[in-house]
Amino acid sequence: MRRLSFRGTLLASSLLIAASLAAAVASGWRGMETVVITIQEDNRRALALSAAARQLGERSVDLERSARQYQVLGEPALARRFGDTLAEALPAVTLLEAAGPGLSDEGAAWRASAGRVQAWLASLAAPQPAHHASDGAREPAEPATSTGRIDHPAAEDDLRSLGVLAGRIAEALERHLAERDRALMRTLERERRAVALQVLAALVLAGLLATLAGRWLLRPLGRIEQAIGEIGESRLAQPIGIDGPADLRKLGERLDWLRLRLAELEADRKRVLRHVSHELKTPLASLREGVALLDDGVLGPLAPGQREVTGILAHSARTLQERIEQLLQYNASQFDAHALQLQPTSLLPMLREISDEQRLPARTRGVTIGLAGDAPILCADAGKLRTVFSNLLANAIAFSPVGGHIRIELGLVGAKVVIDCRDEGPGIEPDEIERIFDPFFQGRRRPPASAAGSGIGLAIVRELICAHRGRVCALPSDQGAHFRVELPHA
């Protein structure tokens, strides 16, 4: 089974389940068909036996009538009618005798009585011995039936017993058919139970097969999902091994190759960051130190033009150092965004502290900061959330006009804590709302005389909020920019 693919395993398990159910249905169908055929045959046999019993009753009446008429009239045709009627009744007797032991005994008794009556009638038809009159003349003898009675008492009993025995045969047949019906019902009930057990066994087998196939297929899928999550969270130390169908094992091998590749790229990125940090910051520090020496007049007094040039150099070196530190900070935030140190965190005091920290640059531009609302305590990384709101507030101050106002509002919406930050700056172009959080992206709308930023502050905000399983977005606004941060409360 290990060589089967996912599709082959699914198909094989489906066929096995279908085969087990089909076998149960086929077996039950065959059993029920056998019972139905038996019932149909038994119904035909019951009809034949009922007709035979009815015919025997009618023929018994005819036999008794013929015998008594022959006794009275002595017509040979009546004797022949008796014989013909008896010949018609005997096949019915034979059929009834074959139905069961009780009917066999009654049928034999009826047959014996009819045989004795027939023998007696034959003895009546035999010629009588002649006797002479006194004068020597021959006179005809009178028929033996001239008295109007049957001379032999046993024959009278046999003749009456034909109808009685026919009635007893009919009653025995009814009992036999009733017992046969009860036996058929018991057989039908047994077959019904057998079919129910077969169907139940097939369902249990199908459930077992489905469970085994599900475990065989879903367990590697769950492991693949887990492995993808580990790769997405940069947990690349654990090897990925997938068991199951052949194509899923191959997919696991490709995921493990991807893990190793990403681990190599992460190692290369760290190495590049270390080299960049060293190769850029070391000469930059020397450059800033040299500019500071020139500006302090260590190498001699500077002319006004020279001092202006050293001021430009010092400002450029400081700006370059800030850009390098921001770039390193962004890469560091990507690296440790998911390494959260969770602890109970109250947002309102944190935002008040951040507002106080930003009060000086805000006062320089004449910008006021308003804080409203409240939110419940969260389980979050306070340091990373401080970085988030510091970047948002610094961005709002930088883009606010002179004398502008920044509003920060906290609230609880459903199971999410919502923080809205609004400013009165130039806002965001509608087509740039989705891109504003991309690294190094800077929008077209900028306040007059503002310094160009690095475009990574909002990217850091998104990385850290996503690490908290939250969401940050820019909302359309009639005036200024409107940023919303959503953090899960639970």
Secondary structure by P-SEA (a helix, b strand, c coil): cccccaaaaaaaaaaaaaaaaaaaaaaaaaaaaaaaaaaaaaaaaaaaaaaaaaaaaaaaaaaaaaaaaaaacccaaaaaaaaaaaaaaaaaaaaaaaccaaaaaaaaaaaaaaaaaaaaaaaaacbbbbbbcccbbbbbbcccccccccccaaaaaaaaaaaaaaaaaaaaaaaaaaaaaaaaaaaaaaaaaaaaaaaaaaaaaaaaaaaaaaaacaaaaaaaaaaaaaaaaccccbbbbbbccaaaaaaaaaaaaaaaaaaaaaaaaaaaaaaaaaacaaaaaaaaaaaaaaaacccccccaaaaaaaaaaaaaaaaaaaaaaaaaaaaaaaacccccccccccaaaaaaaaaaaaaaaaaaabbbbbbbbccccccccaaaaaaaaaaaaaaaaaacccbbbbbbbbbbcccbbbbbbbbcccccccccccccccccccccccccccccccccaaaaaaaaaaaacbbbbbccccccbbbbbbbbcc
